[in-house]
Amino acid sequence: MPDLLLNLQKRTRVKGASNSREAESKAVLREVALDARLAEGPEGVRKVLRAIYRSPRPISIGHLARCCQLPVPVTAAIRGELEKRRILSRKGGIVLTEEGSQLVRSQIGLHSVRQFSRTQHPALGEEFAVSLRRMESFCDDRPGVDVKLDQSHATAETALRRAVYLFEHDAIEDRDILILGDDDLTSLAIDLVSEYLDVQARSILVIECDRRLVDFLDQSKGSDSVLSLLQHDLRESLPENFKGGFDVFITDPPYTIEGLRLFVSRGVEALRPDVGKQGFICFGNRTPSDMCKAIGSLVDMGLAPVEIVPDFNQYVGAQVLAGVSQMIRTVSTHDLRPEILGEYSGSLYTADRKRHASSSAT
C-alpha cells in the first residue's frame, strides 16, 4: 500500500509539472498568434515551429510557408514575433535558437524529426519529356501577367499535370470541357496530353476576358484542336447557349472568396444537370474560416468535394500564396444551384478589395 501511494504521488507531481509546461507553451503560442494577428490561432504557430524543428537545415521563408500552407506575409509575421521572443534566428535561413529548441522539445513536446515523402499527384515521368518541352515553349511566349486580374502563371509542368489529372479522372475523352480563365494555358496542355495519349475531347471552350490571351491561344492551338475561344467577362451573364452544355469545368479563379463564388457559379451553370459531372477548382491556401466559406459555397451550389490535393499547382510568382495552390475536385449532385446568376457588380479581384477597403477607411 505505501508503494502504491508513493507511485500515485510521483504521477501526480509529474502530471502537475507536465500541466505547468503545457500551460506555458500554450501561453507562448497564444501570445504569438495574437500579436501576429493569426487567424489560424496557436495551432498555426505550432505548425510553423514544427516545420522548422523537423527541417534538416535552415529553412527559407518561402519553403516554410509552403510546408505550413500559409501565405508568405503571414508566415513572415509569425517569424517576426518568434524572433522578438528569441525563439528563432536567421543563419542562412530560419532556425530555432537554443531557447526555441527547449520550448519545442520540453514544453510543446515535439521529438521526432522523421519526414515521409509525399509524391505529387500525378507524377510526370520521362514519357512526358517532349510534351513538357513543348509546354515550356508555349509558356515562354505567352503574354505577361496582368496583376489587376489576379493573374499568376502556373508552371508548364503544373499545366501538364492538370491535363493528366483530368485524364485520370475521365474528364477528357469525349467530354465537353469548359475552362473559365486560362492564363495558365491549361487548354494547350489538354491538347498536348490528348495528342500523346491519342485521345480527344469532344470540345474545349475557354472563356477569357483578356484579349491578349484569347489571341495567343488561338494562334497556338493545333490545326486538329477542338479548342474554341470566347472573350467574355464573367461578371456578365453566361451566354444562354453555353448553359447546361458541359460535362466538366476547370477554373483557377481570382484569389478572393468572391472570385471563387463567381467563377464556380458560372461553371455550375454550364454543367449538364446530371449527377457526377466534374468541377476542378484550383484555389490558394486560406485561413480555416475562409476555407470553410469556400467549401461551404461549393456544397451550397450542389458540388460534392471528393478530393483536395495540397500544393498541386505551382506558379511563377504568386508569392503571397507561397507559389502554390490546392486542387479541389468536385462532382455534381442532382441539385445544382449557382450562387450568382445574371450580372455581378461586387468586388472580385484583390485590387478591387483593396480599393474598397481604402474608400471605406476614408
TABEL-V325859 format. One record per residue. PSI is psi in degrees with one decimal (NA if undefined). OMEGA is omega in degrees with one decimal (999 if undefined). D_FIRST is the distance of its C-alpha to the first C-alpha in Angstrom with 1 decimal. Layout:
{{PSI OMEGA D_FIRST} {PSI OMEGA D_FIRST}}
//
This chain:
{{-44.5 176.9 0.0} {-38.7 179.3 3.8} {-41.1 179.3 5.4} {-42.6 178.7 5.1} {-40.4 179.0 6.3} {-42.4 179.6 8.6} {-39.8 177.9 9.9} {-39.8 179.5 10.6} {-40.8 179.3 12.4} {-46.2 -179.0 14.3} {-37.0 178.9 15.4} {-41.8 178.8 16.5} {-44.5 179.8 18.6} {-44.5 -179.9 20.1} {-39.4 178.8 20.9} {-43.7 178.3 22.5} {-40.7 179.8 24.5} {-43.6 178.7 25.6} {-37.2 179.3 26.7} {-45.3 179.1 28.6} {-41.8 -179.3 30.4} {-41.1 179.1 31.2} {-41.2 179.3 32.7} {-46.5 -178.2 34.8} {-41.5 178.4 36.1} {-38.3 179.8 36.9} {-43.1 179.5 38.8} {-48.4 -178.9 40.8} {-40.3 -179.1 41.7} {-43.4 -179.6 42.6} {-45.1 -179.9 44.8} {-42.8 179.8 46.6} {-42.1 179.7 47.2} {-45.6 -177.0 48.6} {-29.5 177.7 50.8} {-1.5 -177.8 52.1} {49.2 -172.9 52.7} {114.6 -179.6 51.0} {-24.5 -180.0 51.1} {-7.7 175.8 48.4} {-165.4 -178.1 45.9} {-32.4 179.4 42.9} {-31.9 177.5 42.6} {-37.3 177.7 46.1} {-42.9 178.2 45.2} {-41.2 180.0 42.1} {-41.8 179.0 44.5} {-46.4 -179.8 46.9} {-39.6 -179.4 44.2} {-40.2 178.9 42.8} {-41.0 178.7 46.4} {-42.2 -179.3 47.1} {-40.0 -175.7 43.8} {-11.5 -179.3 44.5} {129.7 -178.2 48.2} {-10.0 -178.8 49.0} {167.6 176.3 51.7} {136.9 -171.3 52.9} {138.5 179.4 53.6} {160.0 -179.1 56.7} {-36.9 179.7 56.6} {-44.6 179.7 58.4} {-40.0 178.8 56.0} {-42.8 179.0 53.0} {-41.6 178.9 54.6} {-41.9 179.6 55.2} {-37.8 -174.7 51.6} {-3.2 -178.6 50.3} {48.0 177.7 53.1} {150.2 173.0 54.0} {150.0 -178.6 57.5} {-45.6 179.4 58.4} {-36.0 178.3 59.0} {-43.8 178.6 55.5} {-40.7 178.9 53.9} {-36.3 178.3 55.9} {-41.4 178.0 54.8} {-44.6 178.3 51.1} {-44.8 -179.1 51.9} {-43.5 179.9 53.7} {-37.4 179.1 50.7} {-32.1 175.9 48.3} {-39.4 177.9 50.8} {-33.3 -177.9 51.0} {9.0 178.5 47.3} {32.6 176.9 47.6} {-29.3 177.5 45.5} {157.6 169.4 48.5} {174.8 -178.7 51.6} {122.1 177.7 54.7} {77.0 -174.6 55.5} {22.2 -174.4 57.9} {-176.3 -177.2 55.9} {131.2 178.3 52.7} {160.8 173.0 49.6} {139.7 171.3 46.2} {178.1 176.5 46.1} {-40.7 177.1 43.3} {-38.4 179.4 41.9} {-42.4 177.9 42.4} {-40.0 178.1 40.6} {-42.9 179.1 37.6} {-46.8 -176.3 37.7} {-44.2 -175.8 38.0} {-50.0 -171.6 35.2} {-35.3 -175.0 32.7} {-45.8 178.9 33.2} {-31.5 174.8 34.8} {24.0 176.5 32.8} {141.4 -178.5 35.7} {-52.4 -173.9 35.6} {138.9 175.5 37.8} {10.5 -178.8 41.6} {136.9 177.0 42.5} {140.1 177.3 45.5} {136.4 -177.8 47.1} {143.0 175.5 50.8} {114.0 -177.8 52.2} {148.0 175.6 55.7} {149.2 -177.6 58.4} {121.6 -7.9 59.5} {154.2 177.9 62.0} {135.0 178.1 62.4} {117.1 -178.7 66.1} {-173.1 -179.2 67.1} {-25.1 -177.6 70.2} {-22.5 -179.3 72.1} {12.9 -175.7 72.4} {-43.9 -179.1 73.7} {-44.7 178.6 77.3} {-38.0 -179.8 76.3} {-40.8 178.3 74.2} {-40.1 178.3 77.0} {-38.4 178.5 79.3} {-40.3 178.3 76.7} {-36.0 178.3 76.4} {-43.1 175.9 80.2} {-45.9 -176.3 80.1} {-34.7 179.3 77.4} {-30.7 -173.9 79.4} {-9.1 -173.4 82.5} {159.1 179.0 80.9} {152.9 179.4 81.6} {165.0 -177.1 79.4} {147.7 171.0 76.6} {101.5 -174.0 77.5} {-22.5 178.4 74.5} {-23.6 179.0 75.9} {15.4 -178.3 75.1} {31.7 177.0 71.6} {140.0 172.7 72.9} {112.6 -168.6 70.8} {128.3 170.2 71.9} {152.9 177.6 69.5} {161.7 178.2 69.8} {-41.5 -179.6 72.0} {-38.3 178.6 69.0} {-46.0 179.9 67.3} {-42.6 179.8 70.4} {-39.6 178.5 70.7} {-38.3 176.6 67.0} {-45.1 -177.8 67.5} {-41.0 177.8 70.4} {-39.7 178.8 68.4} {-42.9 176.3 65.6} {-44.3 179.2 68.1} {-43.8 -179.8 69.5} {-31.8 -176.6 66.1} {27.5 173.4 65.5} {44.6 -177.8 69.0} {16.3 178.1 70.4} {-56.9 -172.0 73.6} {119.9 177.3 75.5} {30.2 179.7 78.0} {148.3 169.5 76.2} {115.4 -170.3 77.7} {132.6 176.1 75.7} {128.5 176.7 75.8} {118.3 -176.5 74.8} {96.6 -173.8 74.4} {130.2 -175.9 75.2} {49.3 173.0 75.6} {-11.4 177.2 75.7} {-5.6 178.3 73.3} {35.1 178.5 76.0} {-33.5 179.8 73.8} {-40.9 179.0 76.9} {-34.9 176.8 78.4} {-40.1 177.6 75.1} {-40.3 176.7 75.3} {-45.3 -178.5 78.9} {-45.5 179.9 77.9} {-39.7 178.2 75.0} {-42.3 178.7 77.2} {-44.4 -178.2 79.9} {-40.8 -176.6 77.6} {-2.7 -178.8 76.1} {49.5 175.3 79.4} {171.8 179.0 78.3} {137.6 170.3 79.6} {157.6 174.7 78.6} {-42.7 177.0 81.0} {153.0 172.8 81.3} {124.0 175.7 79.6} {126.4 173.3 80.4} {125.3 171.7 79.4} {117.8 -172.4 79.6} {134.9 -178.3 79.8} {-17.4 -176.2 81.1} {109.2 -177.8 81.9} {-34.9 -179.8 85.5} {-42.2 -179.2 85.0} {-39.1 177.6 82.3} {-46.7 179.7 84.3} {-42.3 -178.3 87.3} {-45.2 179.6 85.2} {-38.5 179.6 83.5} {-40.3 179.8 86.9} {-27.1 -172.0 88.4} {-21.6 -176.7 85.5} {151.3 -179.5 84.9} {164.1 -177.5 86.4} {-25.7 -179.8 89.6} {7.1 -175.8 87.7} {146.1 175.6 84.9} {17.2 -176.9 84.2} {129.1 172.5 83.1} {156.4 -174.2 84.7} {140.8 177.3 84.3} {120.2 172.5 84.5} {118.6 -174.4 84.6} {135.6 176.0 82.9} {121.4 -175.6 80.7} {-7.2 171.5 77.7} {-19.0 173.9 77.9} {159.5 -177.9 80.9} {147.9 174.8 80.6} {132.5 178.3 80.2} {139.1 -173.9 83.6} {-37.9 -175.3 83.9} {-5.7 177.7 84.9} {-5.2 -178.6 81.5} {131.8 176.6 79.3} {25.0 -175.0 77.6} {8.0 -173.2 79.1} {152.3 177.2 76.3} {-25.4 -170.8 73.6} {140.6 165.0 71.6} {150.2 175.2 71.4} {138.6 -179.3 69.9} {145.8 170.7 69.6} {83.8 -166.9 68.3} {174.0 172.3 68.8} {161.0 -173.5 69.0} {-18.4 -170.7 65.8} {159.0 173.8 65.4} {-38.1 178.0 63.7} {-39.4 178.0 67.2} {-44.6 177.7 68.7} {-46.8 -178.0 66.2} {-42.4 -178.2 66.9} {-51.5 -175.6 70.7} {-41.2 179.2 70.9} {-36.3 176.0 68.6} {-43.5 179.2 70.4} {-37.7 177.4 73.6} {-43.6 179.0 72.0} {-41.6 179.7 70.7} {-29.6 -176.5 74.1} {-17.9 -177.7 75.6} {147.4 171.3 73.4} {143.1 -175.3 74.8} {56.4 178.7 73.1} {146.7 176.7 71.3} {138.6 172.8 67.6} {0.8 173.6 66.4} {148.2 -168.3 68.8} {144.7 172.0 67.1} {133.7 179.9 66.7} {116.9 -174.4 65.6} {122.1 176.8 64.6} {119.9 -173.5 64.0} {137.6 -175.5 62.1} {162.6 178.0 60.4} {137.2 -178.0 56.8} {173.4 174.5 56.1} {158.1 176.9 53.4} {-38.9 -179.9 51.1} {-45.2 179.8 53.1} {-38.1 178.2 56.4} {-34.9 176.1 55.3} {-43.3 177.9 54.1} {-43.2 -177.5 57.6} {-50.9 -179.1 59.3} {-36.9 177.0 57.4} {-39.4 178.3 57.8} {-42.7 179.0 61.5} {-45.6 -179.7 61.8} {-43.9 179.6 59.9} {-29.0 -179.8 62.1} {1.7 177.0 65.2} {18.3 176.7 64.2} {131.0 177.9 62.9} {112.9 176.0 59.6} {122.4 -178.9 58.0} {-13.4 178.6 57.0} {135.8 172.1 56.4} {118.3 -178.1 55.8} {108.4 -179.6 56.3} {148.3 172.7 55.3} {26.8 -179.1 57.7} {-42.6 -175.2 60.3} {132.5 175.2 63.2} {143.6 -172.7 64.1} {152.7 171.3 66.8} {99.4 -172.5 69.3} {-141.5 -178.0 68.3} {41.4 -175.8 66.2} {-22.1 175.8 64.0} {-34.2 179.5 62.8} {21.0 179.2 61.0} {21.2 174.1 60.0} {14.3 -178.7 62.8} {161.0 169.7 61.0} {165.5 -177.9 60.6} {160.8 172.8 58.9} {123.1 177.2 60.7} {115.9 178.7 60.0} {128.7 -177.9 61.3} {157.4 170.3 62.0} {149.8 -176.2 63.5} {148.1 172.7 65.5} {-175.5 179.1 64.7} {-5.0 -173.9 67.3} {81.0 179.2 67.4} {129.4 -176.2 68.6} {93.0 177.6 69.0} {136.7 178.0 70.1} {-34.7 -175.7 68.8} {120.9 176.3 72.1} {150.2 179.8 75.4} {-161.0 -177.1 78.8} {149.6 -178.9 79.4} {129.5 -176.6 76.6} {5.7 -178.9 77.3} {-177.7 177.0 73.8} {150.6 -173.8 72.2} {-55.4 -177.1 71.6} {164.7 179.7 71.4} {-41.1 179.8 69.3} {-35.3 177.8 72.4} {-44.4 -177.6 73.0} {-38.2 178.7 69.7} {-42.0 178.9 70.2} {-40.7 179.8 73.7} {-42.6 179.7 72.3} {-40.0 -179.5 69.5} {-43.3 -179.0 72.1} {-33.5 178.2 74.5} {-36.5 -178.8 71.8} {-30.9 -179.8 70.8} {NA 999 74.4}}
//
